[in-house]
Amino acid sequence: MEEILKKPEIKRVTRDLPPDHYLFNIESFSLLVNTGVEKYESHAFEVGCYNRRLSLYPNGNKKSNGIGFISLYLQIENTETLPRTWEVNVNFRFFILDQIRDKSLTIEEGDGVIKRYYQMRTEWKIAQLLSLDHFNDESNGYLG
C-alpha cells in the first residue's frame, strides 16, 4: 500500500463483505469536485435508535488539515430531543468500494476505539480519510 495511506492512527484494510448499516452512494464524485462543492451530506439515516448523517468533503476539509484528502464526518442528528445528559457510544468504520476487485477498503480510526457522542460533541471525523491522489488513480478501482 502506498506510503500516503500509512498514517499510524488510521487503520485501512480490504474485505469482501459489503457494509451492513448505511450505503452512501455517490453517482459522480468528479462532478462534486469540479463544481467546487465544499461539503456534500447524506440523507439522515437511523442506526441504533439514533439518526445519523454523513458529511463528505470531496476536496478535504481545509479547517481540519484535510487538504489533499477526502474528509468524512459522522454526525448524530436531532439531539435537541434527547435528554440533557445524553451520551451515545459508537464504534464505526467507513468502506470505500473497489469496483475493479469487488472488495471494500475498510477505514477506521485507532483500532476500533469507541467514540463518545454527547451534547458538546455531535460529530466525529476522519479529516484524512483517503488521499485524493490515491482515490483518483483509476487502477485503485474507486472511480467507475
Buried (B, 14 or more C-beta within 10 A) or exposed (E): EEEBBEBEEBBBEEEEEEBEEBEBEEEEBEEBBEEEEEEBEBEEBEBEEBBBBBBBBBBBBEEBEBBEBBBBBBBBBEBEEBEEEEEBEBEBBBBBBBEEEEBBBBBBBEEEEEBEBBEEEEBBBBBBBBBBEBBBEEEBBBEE
